[in-house]
Structure formats: structure tokens, C-alpha cells
Amino acid sequence: MQTGKPITLPGRSLDGRKFPVVCTPLVGRTTDHILAELKLLLAKKPDLLEWRVDFFESIGDAGSVLDMAARIRQAAGDVPLLFTRRSSREGGERISLSEEQVLALYAAVCRSGSVDIVDFEMDNDPAHVRELREFSRAGGVQLMLSFHDFQATPAFELLNQRFLQAQRLGADIAKVAVMPRRLEDVLLLLSATLQSSQQLDIPLVSMSMGTYGSLTRLMGGVFGSAMTFAIGASSSAPGQVPIEDLRAVLGILEKSLKARC
């Protein structure tokens, strides 16, 4: 039972048949740590890898970033790579780069041929969003525009507006992640995901974070979220569950829903 639009990447292992796709993060701070983490993750067969470059201690050296991206790409084979610098205002690590330098880094990564998707926050400078849209198109890279609220869950209408905002800004994929304070907030996020996934033209990714939010990571696909994040080696956000547990639950849900169709 698929209610949303799948993420497809020509030439890679994402072909629209998997819904949701399971993404595991790389959060190592050094080259050796990342390579060791990568070996562990690939053995668990994720559908997608995310490199959280804001954890990388050499992020200020563009050459080191490009070299690391190329090494991940070579080792990963046809497993797609999502490149993410999460800002500190939206839950990421503090880095020494200016926003102009971050944009230049993204541009270089898009040109490199090493990544398949880049995640950029939709609340970044509008001019930077427009420029990255052009860089990603020129490089054949999909653009995920994201919004994260680590404090609360916005109202239903505001959640839907965030999904719509991403589409209007030219995103290939829209992502919204929020923090629930009560179980009702989880239902709010799932309801907004379901409505937007039925109304918009692009794939959506959504999740609630924290303990309550782990429910959305397990069953968000039923409500239209095309991707879910799982722990392969280390967590990149609160509420992620081990990939083995996630796959077990997804298998049960798929079997149960097919039996009722």
C-alpha cells in the first residue's frame, strides 16, 4: 500500500519499487572513522546513505570533502549518496564555514559526480536556494529542501505549508522533521504528510523525532513518507531505530497491508 510518490534515481538502486527507502547516516569525524563506519553500514544493505558532512572535522578543506565523497561513492557502488550539511540552528554541528562557503562547497559537490541528492534547508538565504537549484540541475543531482524544528510540532496548516514551500522553491524532494511534545503531535505530522503526499507533485519525507517520533520512522511510509532514517552505526537525530529493527517492522507492515488490499 503506497500513498506517496517514490524517490527514483536513474542509474542507481532507487527505482521506485521500494517505499519507503531506508537511509542510514555517516557521522564520523575523521576519514578513518567514516571508512570504518561505511564498511559496517554497507554490510547492512541500506537503500541510501547520508553523509552528514557537518560532523566531518575537515569540512573547511573543500579538497578533503571532495576526496571523502569520492571514496564513499567508490565503496558504496550503486547505493545512492545523500550529502547533508545540517546547520546548527536546525540541529546540526557548529562549523567554521560561512554560509557563502557552504554554498560553494555544495556547488563543488554537485559538480563532482559523487553524490545523488543534496539536502539544503529551505530557510536558507533565498538567493542561495535558487543558486543551489541551478547547481544541482547542472550536475544531475536531486535537491531535497528541508525544514527541522527541534522544539515543537507546528500546526497542521503550517506543516502542509512547509511541504508546499519546498515544491514552490523547486525541490525534487521535500523533507519536514519536527519534535513532538505529546502523542497527538505524532498524529498531526502523519496527517499532514498524508494530505500533502496526495496533493503535491514531488516525493515527501517526514518524521517526528524523539521517543514518540520513533513511531513515524516505523510507519511513516504508510502515510506517504518516501524515506525513513535508521541507525546503521551511530544516530544522527533523536528517535532513529536500528536498521535491523526497522526492516523487521517494515516487513510486517508490508505483509499485513498487502493481505488487506
LOVEX-388718 format. One record per residue (C-alpha): x, y, z. Coordinates in pm, 1 decimal, always signed. Last residue first. Layout:
// LOVEX-388718
<r><x>X</x><y>Y</y><z>Z</z></r>
...
//
This chain:
// LOVEX-388718
<r><x>-577.2</x><y>-493.9</y><z>-8.8</z></r>
<r><x>-587.4</x><y>-647.4</y><z>+340.5</z></r>
<r><x>-314.0</x><y>-908.0</y><z>+293.5</z></r>
<r><x>-95.9</x><y>-648.7</y><z>+126.6</z></r>
<r><x>-126.0</x><y>-428.4</y><z>+435.8</z></r>
<r><x>-17.4</x><y>-705.0</y><z>+671.3</z></r>
<r><x>+279.3</x><y>-817.7</y><z>+462.2</z></r>
<r><x>+403.6</x><y>-463.4</y><z>+412.2</z></r>
<r><x>+359.8</x><y>-377.8</y><z>+779.9</z></r>
<r><x>+545.9</x><y>-689.6</y><z>+893.2</z></r>
<r><x>+832.2</x><y>-623.5</y><z>+653.1</z></r>
<r><x>+853.0</x><y>-260.1</y><z>+759.9</z></r>
<r><x>+872.2</x><y>-372.3</y><z>+1123.1</z></r>
<r><x>+1159.6</x><y>-613.5</y><z>+1056.6</z></r>
<r><x>+1339.2</x><y>-356.2</y><z>+839.6</z></r>
<r><x>+1322.7</x><y>-101.5</y><z>+1121.4</z></r>
<r><x>+1455.8</x><y>-342.7</y><z>+1381.6</z></r>
<r><x>+1757.6</x><y>-432.8</y><z>+1164.6</z></r>
<r><x>+1817.6</x><y>-68.0</y><z>+1073.5</z></r>
<r><x>+1847.4</x><y>+29.4</y><z>+1438.1</z></r>
<r><x>+1599.4</x><y>+299.6</y><z>+1544.8</z></r>
<r><x>+1619.8</x><y>+676.2</y><z>+1500.0</z></r>
<r><x>+1435.6</x><y>+874.6</y><z>+1766.8</z></r>
<r><x>+1684.2</x><y>+1155.7</y><z>+1815.7</z></r>
<r><x>+1894.7</x><y>+1252.4</y><z>+1511.9</z></r>
<r><x>+2224.4</x><y>+1145.5</y><z>+1350.7</z></r>
<r><x>+2243.0</x><y>+804.7</y><z>+1520.1</z></r>
<r><x>+2552.0</x><y>+587.8</y><z>+1502.3</z></r>
<r><x>+2639.1</x><y>+259.2</y><z>+1328.1</z></r>
<r><x>+2348.8</x><y>+176.5</y><z>+1099.0</z></r>
<r><x>+2080.8</x><y>+371.7</y><z>+1277.7</z></r>
<r><x>+1771.9</x><y>+426.3</y><z>+1065.9</z></r>
<r><x>+1622.2</x><y>+707.1</y><z>+859.3</z></r>
<r><x>+1294.3</x><y>+681.3</y><z>+668.4</z></r>
<r><x>+1216.7</x><y>+778.8</y><z>+312.0</z></r>
<r><x>+911.3</x><y>+813.6</y><z>+87.9</z></r>
<r><x>+678.3</x><y>+946.9</y><z>+358.6</z></r>
<r><x>+323.3</x><y>+891.2</y><z>+234.9</z></r>
<r><x>+114.0</x><y>+788.2</y><z>+533.6</z></r>
<r><x>+202.5</x><y>+417.5</y><z>+521.5</z></r>
<r><x>+564.7</x><y>+522.7</y><z>+475.0</z></r>
<r><x>+558.9</x><y>+696.6</y><z>+811.5</z></r>
<r><x>+514.3</x><y>+362.2</y><z>+986.7</z></r>
<r><x>+844.0</x><y>+286.8</y><z>+1159.3</z></r>
<r><x>+1007.7</x><y>+628.6</y><z>+1145.7</z></r>
<r><x>+674.8</x><y>+783.8</y><z>+1243.7</z></r>
<r><x>+658.4</x><y>+571.0</y><z>+1558.4</z></r>
<r><x>+1010.2</x><y>+678.6</y><z>+1652.8</z></r>
<r><x>+860.8</x><y>+1024.2</y><z>+1699.4</z></r>
<r><x>+727.9</x><y>+945.9</y><z>+2042.4</z></r>
<r><x>+1081.4</x><y>+881.0</y><z>+2167.1</z></r>
<r><x>+1248.9</x><y>+1170.2</y><z>+1987.9</z></r>
<r><x>+1182.8</x><y>+1299.7</y><z>+1639.3</z></r>
<r><x>+871.8</x><y>+1324.5</y><z>+1423.1</z></r>
<r><x>+935.3</x><y>+1235.6</y><z>+1064.5</z></r>
<r><x>+867.8</x><y>+1340.1</y><z>+710.0</z></r>
<r><x>+998.3</x><y>+1279.0</y><z>+359.1</z></r>
<r><x>+786.0</x><y>+1382.4</y><z>+63.0</z></r>
<r><x>+811.5</x><y>+1287.4</y><z>-303.9</z></r>
<r><x>+710.0</x><y>+1557.3</y><z>-554.9</z></r>
<r><x>+382.6</x><y>+1652.7</y><z>-724.5</z></r>
<r><x>+186.2</x><y>+1768.4</y><z>-421.2</z></r>
<r><x>-173.8</x><y>+1690.7</y><z>-321.1</z></r>
<r><x>-176.9</x><y>+1328.8</y><z>-206.6</z></r>
<r><x>+159.0</x><y>+1349.1</y><z>-31.2</z></r>
<r><x>+45.3</x><y>+1675.6</y><z>+126.8</z></r>
<r><x>-260.4</x><y>+1516.7</y><z>+287.3</z></r>
<r><x>-79.9</x><y>+1208.0</y><z>+413.1</z></r>
<r><x>+216.2</x><y>+1404.5</y><z>+545.7</z></r>
<r><x>-13.5</x><y>+1646.0</y><z>+727.2</z></r>
<r><x>-195.5</x><y>+1356.1</y><z>+890.2</z></r>
<r><x>+130.9</x><y>+1188.9</y><z>+992.2</z></r>
<r><x>+262.5</x><y>+1510.6</y><z>+1146.6</z></r>
<r><x>-56.8</x><y>+1574.4</y><z>+1339.4</z></r>
<r><x>-78.3</x><y>+1213.6</y><z>+1458.1</z></r>
<r><x>+270.1</x><y>+1247.1</y><z>+1603.3</z></r>
<r><x>+171.3</x><y>+1573.5</y><z>+1769.0</z></r>
<r><x>-121.9</x><y>+1397.0</y><z>+1937.6</z></r>
<r><x>+129.0</x><y>+1168.8</y><z>+2106.1</z></r>
<r><x>+270.3</x><y>+1459.9</y><z>+2305.4</z></r>
<r><x>+562.2</x><y>+1701.5</y><z>+2281.3</z></r>
<r><x>+651.2</x><y>+1603.8</y><z>+1927.5</z></r>
<r><x>+968.3</x><y>+1741.2</y><z>+1764.6</z></r>
<r><x>+965.6</x><y>+1811.7</y><z>+1391.4</z></r>
<r><x>+1120.1</x><y>+1688.3</y><z>+1065.3</z></r>
<r><x>+996.6</x><y>+1807.0</y><z>+724.3</z></r>
<r><x>+1153.6</x><y>+1699.9</y><z>+393.6</z></r>
<r><x>+1053.8</x><y>+1789.6</y><z>+37.6</z></r>
<r><x>+1209.1</x><y>+1611.2</y><z>-262.8</z></r>
<r><x>+1284.2</x><y>+1741.8</y><z>-613.3</z></r>
<r><x>+1276.5</x><y>+2091.8</y><z>-472.3</z></r>
<r><x>+1196.8</x><y>+2388.6</y><z>-693.7</z></r>
<r><x>+1118.5</x><y>+2657.2</y><z>-438.3</z></r>
<r><x>+744.7</x><y>+2600.5</y><z>-492.4</z></r>
<r><x>+786.4</x><y>+2233.2</y><z>-403.4</z></r>
<r><x>+970.1</x><y>+2314.5</y><z>-82.3</z></r>
<r><x>+710.0</x><y>+2574.2</y><z>+13.8</z></r>
<r><x>+431.7</x><y>+2319.5</y><z>-37.8</z></r>
<r><x>+586.3</x><y>+2082.1</y><z>+215.0</z></r>
<r><x>+632.7</x><y>+2370.8</y><z>+456.7</z></r>
<r><x>+277.6</x><y>+2493.2</y><z>+402.1</z></r>
<r><x>+145.5</x><y>+2148.5</y><z>+491.5</z></r>
<r><x>+326.5</x><y>+2165.3</y><z>+823.5</z></r>
<r><x>+197.7</x><y>+2517.2</y><z>+881.3</z></r>
<r><x>-162.1</x><y>+2410.1</y><z>+824.8</z></r>
<r><x>-130.9</x><y>+2123.4</y><z>+1072.2</z></r>
<r><x>+18.1</x><y>+2344.9</y><z>+1342.6</z></r>
<r><x>+389.7</x><y>+2331.2</y><z>+1412.0</z></r>
<r><x>+543.2</x><y>+2045.8</y><z>+1613.9</z></r>
<r><x>+788.3</x><y>+2162.4</y><z>+1879.1</z></r>
<r><x>+1146.3</x><y>+2238.2</y><z>+1977.8</z></r>
<r><x>+1371.0</x><y>+2053.7</y><z>+1733.2</z></r>
<r><x>+1201.5</x><y>+2208.4</y><z>+1429.7</z></r>
<r><x>+1360.2</x><y>+2096.1</y><z>+1104.3</z></r>
<r><x>+1284.2</x><y>+2206.7</y><z>+746.8</z></r>
<r><x>+1424.7</x><y>+2051.1</y><z>+430.7</z></r>
<r><x>+1475.0</x><y>+2107.8</y><z>+60.4</z></r>
<r><x>+1597.1</x><y>+1793.3</y><z>-114.4</z></r>
<r><x>+1766.0</x><y>+1870.3</y><z>-444.7</z></r>
<r><x>+1840.4</x><y>+1591.4</y><z>-690.7</z></r>
<r><x>+2179.7</x><y>+1592.4</y><z>-862.4</z></r>
<r><x>+2227.8</x><y>+1596.7</y><z>-1238.6</z></r>
<r><x>+2519.8</x><y>+1837.7</y><z>-1200.6</z></r>
<r><x>+2357.9</x><y>+2126.3</y><z>-1387.3</z></r>
<r><x>+2031.9</x><y>+2067.3</y><z>-1203.1</z></r>
<r><x>+2209.6</x><y>+2068.3</y><z>-867.6</z></r>
<r><x>+2397.0</x><y>+2390.6</y><z>-941.4</z></r>
<r><x>+2079.3</x><y>+2565.5</y><z>-1060.9</z></r>
<r><x>+1880.3</x><y>+2470.5</y><z>-750.4</z></r>
<r><x>+2185.8</x><y>+2564.5</y><z>-544.6</z></r>
<r><x>+2168.6</x><y>+2916.5</y><z>-684.3</z></r>
<r><x>+1797.6</x><y>+2949.3</y><z>-610.2</z></r>
<r><x>+1842.0</x><y>+2823.4</y><z>-253.0</z></r>
<r><x>+2137.4</x><y>+3058.7</y><z>-205.5</z></r>
<r><x>+1928.3</x><y>+3354.9</y><z>-325.5</z></r>
<r><x>+1652.2</x><y>+3256.9</y><z>-83.1</z></r>
<r><x>+1902.6</x><y>+3265.1</y><z>+209.3</z></r>
<r><x>+1849.4</x><y>+2939.2</y><z>+396.2</z></r>
<r><x>+1502.8</x><y>+2863.9</y><z>+531.2</z></r>
<r><x>+1457.8</x><y>+2580.3</y><z>+279.5</z></r>
<r><x>+1742.6</x><y>+2387.3</y><z>+435.8</z></r>
<r><x>+1961.1</x><y>+2206.8</y><z>+184.3</z></r>
<r><x>+1985.3</x><y>+1829.2</y><z>+138.7</z></r>
<r><x>+2184.7</x><y>+1716.4</y><z>-166.0</z></r>
<r><x>+2096.3</x><y>+1405.0</y><z>-363.8</z></r>
<r><x>+2296.6</x><y>+1174.9</y><z>-593.3</z></r>
<r><x>+2652.6</x><y>+1239.4</y><z>-481.2</z></r>
<r><x>+2997.4</x><y>+1169.2</y><z>-628.4</z></r>
<r><x>+2959.1</x><y>+1336.7</y><z>-968.2</z></r>
<r><x>+3187.2</x><y>+1617.8</y><z>-856.0</z></r>
<r><x>+2987.7</x><y>+1911.5</y><z>-993.4</z></r>
<r><x>+2721.5</x><y>+1886.3</y><z>-724.0</z></r>
<r><x>+2995.2</x><y>+1856.6</y><z>-460.4</z></r>
<r><x>+3161.8</x><y>+2173.6</y><z>-586.0</z></r>
<r><x>+2833.9</x><y>+2365.9</y><z>-573.1</z></r>
<r><x>+2763.8</x><y>+2234.7</y><z>-222.7</z></r>
<r><x>+3104.4</x><y>+2357.0</y><z>-108.3</z></r>
<r><x>+3042.6</x><y>+2699.4</y><z>-264.5</z></r>
<r><x>+2708.9</x><y>+2717.4</y><z>-79.5</z></r>
<r><x>+2881.2</x><y>+2631.4</y><z>+248.6</z></r>
<r><x>+3141.1</x><y>+2899.6</y><z>+181.6</z></r>
<r><x>+2866.7</x><y>+3158.8</y><z>+130.5</z></r>
<r><x>+2701.3</x><y>+3037.4</y><z>+452.0</z></r>
<r><x>+3026.6</x><y>+3100.0</y><z>+636.9</z></r>
<r><x>+3235.1</x><y>+2798.2</y><z>+735.3</z></r>
<r><x>+3361.8</x><y>+2738.7</y><z>+1091.6</z></r>
<r><x>+3119.0</x><y>+2459.6</y><z>+1178.4</z></r>
<r><x>+2867.2</x><y>+2400.2</y><z>+1456.8</z></r>
<r><x>+2703.9</x><y>+2059.0</y><z>+1433.3</z></r>
<r><x>+2345.0</x><y>+2021.4</y><z>+1319.7</z></r>
<r><x>+2007.8</x><y>+2063.9</y><z>+1492.4</z></r>
<r><x>+1829.8</x><y>+2316.0</y><z>+1273.7</z></r>
<r><x>+2005.9</x><y>+2630.1</y><z>+1400.6</z></r>
<r><x>+2332.2</x><y>+2435.8</y><z>+1398.0</z></r>
<r><x>+2303.2</x><y>+2389.2</y><z>+1022.8</z></r>
<r><x>+2279.2</x><y>+2040.8</y><z>+874.9</z></r>
<r><x>+2527.8</x><y>+1992.7</y><z>+593.1</z></r>
<r><x>+2388.8</x><y>+1697.6</y><z>+402.2</z></r>
<r><x>+2501.3</x><y>+1487.1</y><z>+104.5</z></r>
<r><x>+2274.8</x><y>+1194.3</y><z>+9.7</z></r>
<r><x>+2455.4</x><y>+903.0</y><z>-155.0</z></r>
<r><x>+2296.4</x><y>+630.6</y><z>-366.4</z></r>
<r><x>+2392.1</x><y>+262.0</y><z>-324.8</z></r>
<r><x>+2520.8</x><y>+163.7</y><z>-670.9</z></r>
<r><x>+2877.7</x><y>+107.4</y><z>-555.5</z></r>
<r><x>+2912.5</x><y>+232.3</y><z>-198.0</z></r>
<r><x>+3291.3</x><y>+199.7</y><z>-184.4</z></r>
<r><x>+3351.7</x><y>+421.7</y><z>-486.9</z></r>
<r><x>+3095.3</x><y>+680.5</y><z>-375.5</z></r>
<r><x>+3234.1</x><y>+693.3</y><z>-22.0</z></r>
<r><x>+3584.7</x><y>+745.0</y><z>-160.7</z></r>
<r><x>+3461.2</x><y>+1019.6</y><z>-394.6</z></r>
<r><x>+3281.7</x><y>+1196.5</y><z>-109.4</z></r>
<r><x>+3598.7</x><y>+1178.4</y><z>+101.4</z></r>
<r><x>+3806.7</x><y>+1330.7</y><z>-177.9</z></r>
<r><x>+3551.3</x><y>+1605.8</y><z>-230.5</z></r>
<r><x>+3545.7</x><y>+1687.2</y><z>+141.5</z></r>
<r><x>+3924.9</x><y>+1681.9</y><z>+167.0</z></r>
<r><x>+3955.5</x><y>+1915.8</y><z>-130.5</z></r>
<r><x>+3696.0</x><y>+2150.9</y><z>+16.9</z></r>
<r><x>+3900.1</x><y>+2191.2</y><z>+335.9</z></r>
<r><x>+3678.8</x><y>+2353.9</y><z>+599.3</z></r>
<r><x>+3480.9</x><y>+2030.5</y><z>+640.0</z></r>
<r><x>+3794.0</x><y>+1861.0</y><z>+773.7</z></r>
<r><x>+3638.7</x><y>+1770.0</y><z>+1112.0</z></r>
<r><x>+3348.7</x><y>+1594.3</y><z>+943.9</z></r>
<r><x>+3033.4</x><y>+1613.7</y><z>+1159.7</z></r>
<r><x>+2883.8</x><y>+1886.6</y><z>+935.5</z></r>
<r><x>+2937.0</x><y>+1644.3</y><z>+645.0</z></r>
<r><x>+2639.7</x><y>+1432.3</y><z>+741.8</z></r>
<r><x>+2686.5</x><y>+1173.6</y><z>+467.4</z></r>
<r><x>+2354.1</x><y>+1004.7</y><z>+405.0</z></r>
<r><x>+2349.3</x><y>+654.8</y><z>+257.9</z></r>
<r><x>+2055.8</x><y>+503.4</y><z>+69.4</z></r>
<r><x>+1883.2</x><y>+167.2</y><z>+32.7</z></r>
<r><x>+2073.1</x><y>+30.4</y><z>+331.3</z></r>
<r><x>+2239.6</x><y>-310.0</y><z>+294.5</z></r>
<r><x>+2355.4</x><y>-393.8</y><z>+649.7</z></r>
<r><x>+2706.3</x><y>-480.4</y><z>+525.8</z></r>
<r><x>+2714.4</x><y>-133.1</y><z>+370.4</z></r>
<r><x>+2677.1</x><y>+22.3</y><z>+712.9</z></r>
<r><x>+2972.7</x><y>-154.0</y><z>+874.1</z></r>
<r><x>+3207.2</x><y>-73.6</y><z>+586.3</z></r>
<r><x>+3089.9</x><y>+287.0</y><z>+588.6</z></r>
<r><x>+3155.5</x><y>+324.9</y><z>+961.7</z></r>
<r><x>+3513.7</x><y>+209.3</y><z>+914.0</z></r>
<r><x>+3554.6</x><y>+449.3</y><z>+621.0</z></r>
<r><x>+3398.3</x><y>+733.8</y><z>+818.7</z></r>
<r><x>+3619.9</x><y>+675.0</y><z>+1122.6</z></r>
<r><x>+3934.9</x><y>+661.8</y><z>+910.4</z></r>
<r><x>+3842.5</x><y>+984.1</y><z>+730.8</z></r>
<r><x>+3767.0</x><y>+1163.2</y><z>+1056.5</z></r>
<r><x>+3457.4</x><y>+1296.3</y><z>+1229.4</z></r>
<r><x>+3225.8</x><y>+1005.4</y><z>+1151.9</z></r>
<r><x>+2856.4</x><y>+1075.0</y><z>+1108.9</z></r>
<r><x>+2753.2</x><y>+851.2</y><z>+818.7</z></r>
<r><x>+2375.7</x><y>+822.7</y><z>+822.3</z></r>
<r><x>+2148.0</x><y>+532.3</y><z>+719.9</z></r>
<r><x>+1861.6</x><y>+568.6</y><z>+472.8</z></r>
<r><x>+1578.9</x><y>+318.2</y><z>+428.2</z></r>
<r><x>+1357.2</x><y>+371.3</y><z>+123.9</z></r>
<r><x>+984.9</x><y>+390.1</y><z>+190.6</z></r>
<r><x>+868.7</x><y>+255.2</y><z>-39.8</z></r>
<r><x>+1096.9</x><y>+44.5</y><z>-255.8</z></r>
<r><x>+988.8</x><y>-14.9</y><z>-615.7</z></r>
<r><x>+1057.6</x><y>+342.4</y><z>-726.3</z></r>
<r><x>+1391.3</x><y>+271.3</y><z>-890.7</z></r>
<r><x>+1638.9</x><y>+350.7</y><z>-617.3</z></r>
<r><x>+1937.3</x><y>+123.7</y><z>-687.9</z></r>
<r><x>+2112.9</x><y>+379.6</y><z>-903.6</z></r>
<r><x>+2122.7</x><y>+451.9</y><z>-1276.4</z></r>
<r><x>+1816.5</x><y>+672.0</y><z>-1267.1</z></r>
<r><x>+1733.2</x><y>+789.0</y><z>-913.9</z></r>
<r><x>+1370.5</x><y>+749.5</y><z>-807.8</z></r>
<r><x>+1210.6</x><y>+866.9</y><z>-484.1</z></r>
<r><x>+859.4</x><y>+732.0</y><z>-458.9</z></r>
<r><x>+537.3</x><y>+936.8</y><z>-457.4</z></r>
<r><x>+303.3</x><y>+882.7</y><z>-166.1</z></r>
<r><x>+16.3</x><y>+651.2</y><z>-66.4</z></r>
<r><x>+175.9</x><y>+311.7</y><z>-127.0</z></r>
<r><x>+0.0</x><y>+0.0</y><z>+0.0</z></r>
//
